[in-house]
Amino acid sequence: MSAGAGTLKPLIAVCQATSTPNKDHNLECCSHLIREAAQRGACVVFLPEAFDFIGSNTEETLSLAEPLEGDLIRHYASLAREYGVWLSLGGFHERGSDWESTHRIYNCHLLLDPKGTLVAAYRKTHLCDVELEGRVSMKESAFTNPGLEIVSPVSTPAGKVGLAICYDLRFPEMSLALAQEGAEILTYPSAFTVTTGSAHWEVLLRARAIETQCYVVAAAQTGKNHECRTSYGHAMIVDPWGSVIAQCQEGPGLCYAEIDLAYLRRIRQEIPVFQHRRPDLYGRVAPLL
């Protein structure tokens, strides 16, 4: 299937970055990507998980984390205002209100509007604790608090955006809950490893798009973040039919796609899966609060 002709459609930009422990360098790189996307005419720019930094160990990660009211988010709010774009900041290491008592952080996906206002903040609910013998060892729960709620989709010029982060991709119940609440674009800003990314990244993104009949937007970390960490990359955009319509090449950069909501509505009309669901047999995904 392909989108039909019509009126001018909103353009989105998806970023691929190589964050390091150097926050100033990361800000400079992301600022360049945002400027380039705005000049191209994108109305929403999506940054990956850990756009702020990727620490080389737990101690460094905790020491570099900031509150939402800190300097870094003020810089990004200024960029949103300067370039007149919405910013999806896909995974900020947040020192929350409980930092002094817990000394643990949140993995927080922020959405800023073109005035630089914080419109939504989703704190990652599924923490990545994975042990692949001899290949991958991750325990996000050792220093991160899980979020307590899914955030309702937010209306943007490109459509209603549902916020998620990386490992959330493996839990279809969350994508179904967001779609049930009206999401048209699902976001999975990520920092997949090479091992898991090469096996699962694209197939999971396409599956979430097909089963929810949403656009799926996945900004990504790529390349060598530090001596002990390499990320998979392959930032991409998938349409509601499950086709990959844009994908970044190797290294930091951008990919773009137009969002065609008439096309989305047509797919949902032609294959009305949400009308055909049988909650009497397998239950219903709980509505968002």
Disulfide bonds with the S-S distance in Angstrom:
none
